[in-house]
């Protein structure tokens, strides 16, 4: 009787230790996450998409156009070896979204455009992001403290999704290095800059 009792306790302890070890291993395998969320309604649910499962930037645009953003939001997961980035881009619903030209910085794989006119090479990204998100010199080409800040992304559809991932990681890395806490929103846009023709 005693032998059976001790064997039962021993089995219980072994099973418990095995579960604790697997829980610890699961925690070790979990990657930290960083979220980039835009304005959202609490009742709306996220529909998640892994960027690795898409072939090009055009698929991101198709997903955004298909989702009814009055009910759901697209959430794009960008996974690296060490971290997962959750990006909820600004989606244009039926509402008219109003913004000033200087509130949007347009970024593609080769260049950056500020206030619809100023062109910078992509290696100026850190400087442009600092000015766009902080505007330390009160430059009129960048948002004032009370204005919104938008980062528009556009990647040529003939390029593989790796180009989109690389560009997003470059932006996120620069923002993290600058230690910027300012609120901003990503936008994924099909056309990039829309030229305004004045009559």
C-alpha positions in Angstrom: 0.0 0.0 0.0 2.8 2.4 1.0 4.7 1.5 -2.2 1.7 2.4 -4.3 1.3 5.7 -2.5 4.9 6.7 -3.0 4.9 5.6 -6.7 1.7 7.8 -7.2 3.5 10.8 -5.6 6.6 10.2 -7.6 4.6 10.1 -10.9 2.7 13.2 -9.9 6.0 15.1 -9.2 7.5 14.0 -12.5 4.5 15.1 -14.5 4.4 18.4 -12.6 8.1 19.1 -13.3 7.6 18.2 -17.0 4.7 20.7 -17.3 6.7 23.4 -15.5 9.7 22.8 -17.8 7.5 22.9 -20.9 5.8 26.2 -19.7 9.3 27.7 -19.1 10.4 26.6 -22.6 7.2 28.1 -24.1 7.9 31.4 -22.3 11.5 31.3 -23.6 10.3 30.7 -27.1 7.8 33.7 -27.0 9.2 36.7 -28.7 8.6 40.2 -27.4 6.1 42.3 -29.3 5.9 46.0 -30.2 2.6 47.5 -31.3 1.9 50.3 -33.8 -1.8 51.0 -33.5 -3.8 53.8 -35.0 -7.1 55.2 -33.7 -9.6 52.4 -33.4 -13.1 51.6 -32.1 -13.0 49.2 -29.1 -15.7 47.0 -30.5 -13.8 46.4 -33.8 -11.8 43.2 -34.0 -8.4 42.7 -35.6 -8.0 40.4 -38.5 -4.3 39.3 -38.5 -2.1 38.8 -41.5 1.5 37.6 -41.5 3.5 39.6 -43.9 5.6 36.5 -44.7 2.5 34.9 -46.3 2.0 37.8 -48.8 3.9 38.1 -52.0 4.0 41.9 -52.6 2.7 45.2 -51.4 -0.3 45.1 -53.6 -1.7 42.2 -51.5 -1.6 44.5 -48.4 -3.7 47.1 -50.4 -6.2 44.4 -51.5 -6.6 43.3 -47.8 -7.2 46.8 -46.6 -9.8 47.4 -49.4 -11.6 44.2 -48.7 -12.0 44.6 -44.9 -15.0 46.6 -43.7 -13.2 48.9 -41.3 -16.5 49.8 -39.6 -16.3 46.3 -38.1 -12.8 45.0 -38.4 -9.2 46.3 -38.7 -6.3 44.7 -40.6 -3.3 43.9 -38.3 -0.1 43.1 -40.1 2.5 41.0 -38.3 6.1 41.6 -39.1 8.2 38.8 -37.6 12.0 38.8 -37.1 14.3 36.4 -35.3 14.0 38.4 -32.1 10.8 40.3 -32.1 7.2 40.6 -33.5 5.9 43.9 -34.7 2.1 44.4 -34.9 1.1 47.1 -37.4 -2.4 48.4 -37.7 -2.3 50.9 -40.5 -4.8 53.7 -40.8 -7.7 52.5 -42.9 -10.0 55.0 -44.7 -13.6 54.1 -44.1 -16.6 56.0 -45.3 -15.6 59.0 -43.2 -13.7 61.9 -44.8 -10.3 61.9 -43.3 -8.8 65.4 -43.3 -5.1 66.2 -42.9 -2.7 68.9 -43.9 0.1 68.2 -46.4 2.9 68.6 -43.8 1.3 66.0 -41.5 2.2 63.2 -43.9 5.7 62.0 -44.8 5.8 59.7 -47.8 8.4 56.9 -47.7 9.3 54.4 -50.4 12.3 52.2 -50.9 14.4 54.9 -52.6 13.2 58.2 -51.3 11.2 60.3 -48.8 8.9 63.2 -49.6 8.0 65.8 -47.0 5.2 68.4 -47.4 4.5 67.1 -50.9 7.6 68.9 -52.3 10.8 68.3 -50.4 12.7 65.2 -51.6 15.3 63.3 -49.6 17.2 60.1 -50.3 16.2 57.1 -48.2 19.5 57.4 -46.1 18.1 60.6 -44.7 15.3 58.6 -43.0 16.5 59.1 -39.4 16.7 62.9 -39.8 13.3 63.1 -41.5 11.6 60.9 -38.9 13.1 63.0 -36.1 11.8 66.2 -37.7 8.5 64.7 -38.6 7.8 63.2 -35.2 9.5 65.7 -32.9 10.0 68.9 -35.0 12.6 70.2 -32.7 13.3 73.3 -34.8 9.6 74.3 -35.4 10.1 73.7 -39.1 6.9 74.7 -41.0 7.4 71.7 -43.3 6.6 69.4 -40.4 3.7 69.0 -38.1 3.3 71.3 -35.1 2.9 69.8 -31.6 -0.9 69.6 -31.8 -1.1 68.1 -35.3 -1.3 64.5 -36.3 1.7 62.6 -37.7 1.3 60.1 -40.5 3.9 57.9 -42.2 2.7 56.8 -45.6 4.4 53.7 -47.1 4.3 52.8 -50.7 6.3 50.0 -52.4 6.4 49.1 -56.1 4.2 46.1 -56.7 6.8 44.3 -58.8 9.0 44.1 -55.7 8.8 41.1 -53.4 7.3 41.5 -49.9 10.8 41.4 -48.5 11.3 45.0 -49.8 8.2 46.1 -47.8 9.4 44.3 -44.7 12.9 45.8 -45.0 11.5 49.3 -45.4 9.2 48.9 -42.4 12.0 47.5 -40.3 14.2 50.4 -41.3 11.5 52.9 -40.2 10.8 51.1 -36.9 14.5 50.7 -36.1 15.1 54.4 -36.6 12.1 55.3 -34.4 13.3 53.0 -31.7 16.9 54.4 -31.9 15.5 57.9 -31.6 13.5 56.8 -28.6 10.4 58.6 -29.9 7.2 58.2 -28.0 5.2 60.6 -30.1 1.9 59.1 -31.4 1.8 58.5 -35.2 0.0 56.3 -37.6 1.3 54.2 -40.5 -0.6 54.4 -43.8 -0.2 51.8 -46.6 -1.1 53.6 -49.8 -1.4 52.3 -53.3 -0.3 55.4 -55.2 1.9 57.2 -52.7 1.8 60.9 -53.2 -1.4 62.2 -54.9 -0.5 65.4 -56.8 -2.8 68.3 -56.1 -3.6 70.4 -59.2 -4.6 73.9 -58.4 -6.9 75.7 -60.9 
